[in-house]
Amino acid sequence: MEPVVTHWADNRAIKGNGTSEAVWQNSGLLSSLPEVDPAILVPPGARAVIVAPHPDDEILGTGGLLAQLSDLGRKVLIIAVTDGTASHPDSAEWPAARLAATRPQETRDALQRLHMKHVAMVRLHLPDGGGETFESQLTEALKAHLEPGDIVFGTWRFDGHPDHESVGRAVTTVAGALDLPCVEVPVWTWHWATPEDSRVPWSRARRIVLDTATLARKIHAIQAFRSQIEADRSTGRTPILPDHVLERLTRPYEVVLI
């Protein structure tokens, strides 16, 4: 989930601290969204396919859902698009080679902390930050890995990060062509959007409620991503995932667009 400063015609910019969690909670919007049951979202016999732009997006966006699907005995495939090697530019502590080795291991540790069963992983090793450059390659890879009966999850097509948006476009395109259900996951949306933002398709938004134990598993899993939650001593940069970002992604529910 590398943050990048982007400027769009409609001002979906990822910069500063973004919209605070207090603003989101005080609005009452999210708590009023309809709930969706994971057992219905991914019915018996179906496989959940989570397409993650960077190592950690699968946990940040759907970690609670993954834990619930594991408890239900559902099969899960995680498709890791990149290895997240661009998260620390010009860092002596976290050069690209170290990130390439570390970040996938962080994902494995996180999945163990979620107590995941019946989970498989495919790594595509596409260029982090590649955005539209890797979109056609990702599209072809998805065609090779998706199967009848899959429920496909990808980051939202308008999430604000180029990699997230390319993943969203590829996922929706291929799922549509194969007539597979597609679920979009907002991740950076909570940073640039506001509760009154008409650009977000709120009519499609649903809450996946996490009980206390499931939320605790998700938070424990996020803590596996040390490269992202600790400051970079070599550059003096703050964590990639500071507290104000994690606060928006560790609610007692996850929001998806269906």
Secondary structure, 3 states (H helix, E strand, C coil): CCCCCCCCCCCCCCCCCCCCHHHHHHHCCHHHCCECCHHHHCCCCCEEEEEECCCCHHHHHHHHHHHHHHHHCCEEEEEEEECCCCCCCCCCCCCHHHHHHHHHHHHHHHHHHCCCCCEEEEEEEECCCCCHHHHHHHHHHHHHHCCCCEEEEEECCCCCCHHHHHHHHHHHHHHHHCCCCEEEECCCHHHHCCCCCCCCCHHHEEEEECCHHHHHHHHHHHCCCHHHHCCCCCCCCCCCCCHHHHHHHCCCEEEEEC
